[in-house]
Amino acid sequence: MLSAEIGIDVYPYISTSYIGLIEAMGKGKVDVGLFGPFGMVLAEDRYGVEILVNTVRYGANSYRAQFNVRADSGITDVKDLEGKTIAFVDPASASGYLFPYVYLKNVVGLDPEKDLTYIFAGGHDAGVLAVYNGDVDCSLSFTDARTAIKGEYPDVLEKISIIGYTDYIPNDGIVARKELDDALLVKIKATFLSIGNTEEEVRILDDIFDASSFAATSSAKYQVVRETYQEMQGKITEI
């Protein structure tokens, strides 16, 4: 769709991590990137990328992280996670690590370094599956990542319960390298904003990443992500 609108061939690139995609943009190997909210902020901080749009999902362009546990685990509250094993997603994931880490520490009163054992599952669906299989007591994910494995595990909504949510987080979105021509940046942004006006386009977006359209956004709308990032900098110095 983008190629047709801007008159330039568009080639897909799939990174193995958020950080890998950020560095690919910084080195000029990728011009337009689809990121989680923290990835957007980090890419802007490191390489001055332009934040163009964010996704609209379930009629909203913000979401919360959720705590997933097995329904038969006896865990009914986030406070019950003390001493348990939980699966975060990725060190650069807003809903899969940064926001829940801060929420656990500042709101719940559990220090993940002292009161929990945690791993990184590598994906939201992988974390949900780890809970389903009993490999961990709890996982973090976006809302509602359980549906990502429902096709293969039809009883997942009954087997896995949600025991809590974090505060709201701006949705994932799309950024572009600042070195691109201004007129081209305008076209790219306009193209993404136009996608989602037909049933076919909505179906495509839903198949790709459970979205229905894109909304105009700005760097300022991600201030809450920056504040969380600042609080977590001591934990993510390796990024």
Buried (B, 14 or more C-beta within 10 A) or exposed (E): EBEEBBEEEEEEEEBEBBBBBBBBBBEEEBBBBBBBBBBBBBBBEBBEBBBBBBBBBEEEBBBBBBBBBBEEBEBEEBEBBBEBBBBBBBBBBBBBBBBBBBBBBEEBEBEBEEBBEBBBBBBBBBBBBBBBEEBBBBBBBBBBBBEBBEEEBEEBBEBBBBBBBBEEBBBBBBBBBEEBEEEBBEBBBBBBBBBBEEEEBBEBBEEEEBBBBBBEBEBEBBEBBBEBBEBBEEBBEEB
